């Protein structure tokens, strides 16, 4: 039996993005691997207190309904009644501990940093690309900046939200996808970019 040295290193959930060639670059794709993610579920009767605490500690409003708010250190996406997806840039697994220390007694926190991966999509044709596989009306009149949707893509549950438009005036969307299905999502995205979905 041979001894082999194995190196275990973290890898992005969206490794297949490297297959997007220069001809596909009309759609901007940015992988946010390493972002901190956590589900926050308010305790009964504590939503107003939670909103006040979140605003005081993180300078971000607790969204009402399916909306996205961003205070810089922390962003929140409303994903259901009394439930939010918390997003913190570059916090990874520190986010749940930070939230637990700040909102203890007001809400339950569940780490999603290793369960979900976030992908940002933009560009002039992005709406045309997304309508090939997203069953949500994402026209500007129907899906405004700050709107959030929880839906399925190819039988996989995803959450996505619309950010402010890019400097070029293109819409910007971010998708939170289960890591175990990120490769399938990437393949579907690339087919849609190339007009084959």
Secondary structure, 3 states (H helix, E strand, C coil): CCCCCCCCCCCCCCHHHHHCCHHHCCCEEEECCCCEEEEEEECCCCHHHHHHHHHHHHCCCCCCCCEEEECCCCEEEEEECCEEEEEECCCCCHHHHHHHHHHCCCEEEEECCCCEEEEEEECCCHHHHHCCCCCCCCCCCCCCCCEEEEEEECCEEEEEEEECCCCCCCCEEEEEEEHHHHHHHHHHHHHHHCCCC
